[in-house]
């Protein structure tokens, strides 16, 4: 029983998987934030162009 517990404590593969998961989640949050910001800017540009075309 002690041997199993020691091997469980020494095994770090689960911790590595969790770390990779956290890194992937952080990258995903960054991409979502950048895409949302870029989307707002593109939408504003299209609105400006549409307004300019209506007034022309």
Buried (B, 14 or more C-beta within 10 A) or exposed (E): EEEEEEEEEEEEEEEEEEEEEEEEEEEEEEEEEEEEEEEEEEEEEEEEEEEEEEEE
